[in-house]
Amino acid sequence: MVSSPKAVKSYFDVFDSYFDDARKIKKYRDSKSPDRWHPLHVEGVDAKVAFSPHSPEGGLLAEVGKDIAKAKSSIFFSLAFLGQMTKGPIGPALGKKIKSKAVHTLGIADASVKAGNLGVTVLTPDNKRRVVRASALTGSVPAPFKTEPSGLAGNKGHHRGTRMHHKFVVIDFDTDDAVVYLGSYNFSEAADQKNGENLVRIKDRTVATSYMIEAVRLYDHYRFRTVQEDTKKSGKNKKAIVLQPAPRTPDEKPWWQPHWDDPIRRRDRELFA
């Protein structure tokens, strides 16, 4: 957590200008100054923050999109309102990386399933999109797990649950070019050009690795629910989840063989090895 006076001064200056004079906001938005990034003064870490709104010419979307497009190793993300990014530089750049055979890309994003019933889209490295909801585990759950609460009730009685609202992108966490983007910023045109938001950029492998772990945790949390929904739809009996044994005969195929044969699973194994 960043809490030093130097770190928060930029925030106070911007917030004061928002509340003091609307004309200052317009002047700030229309500025084309290249000095949009303000240091957070975290010792030993390259951490900076930028504030919205920006002018279309001085915005940050293109800069983030270029960093995503340059990814060589991996991209992990947790994004809200992914549908708002399809026309800007973020969505297309991310879409290409999801389809890439060289860059390991996965994450989660908010998704609208039905009116009043929000879900979460889980994007797997094989470019498949699966939508899950908080109600996915309110019925029968395989041992040793238990039924979980459905959470808050939305419109017309639909259970919305506790919604994901993390917003961050981790690029090449395992390289010297590791970078994390995070903050209230939604990576959309509205966040960049209309709203009062903050976007933090951290260039540090340790921080990037921490956010990668959080991205995988969130991904696994919701991916488990997609498996349960698929099982429910297929009508297969739910069985207890147990560790698989090693092969007992020379001709028995080991459970880990797909992690060598399947290119996506192999990429996953090599990245985290």
Buried (B, 14 or more C-beta within 10 A) or exposed (E): EBEEEEBBEBBEEBBEBBEEEEEBBEEBBEBEEEEBBBEBBBEEBEBBBBBBBBBEEBBBBBBBBEBBBEBEBBBBBBBBBBEBBEEBBBBBBBBBBBEBEEBBBBBBBBBEBEEEBBBBBBBBBEEEEBBBBBBBBBEEBBEEEEEBEBBEEBEEEBBBBEBBEBBBBBBBBBBEBBBBBBBBBBBBBEBBBEBBBBBBBBBBBEBBBBBBEBBBEBBEBBBBBBBBBEBEEEEEEEEEEEEEEEEEEEEEEEEEEEBEEEEBBEBBBEBEE
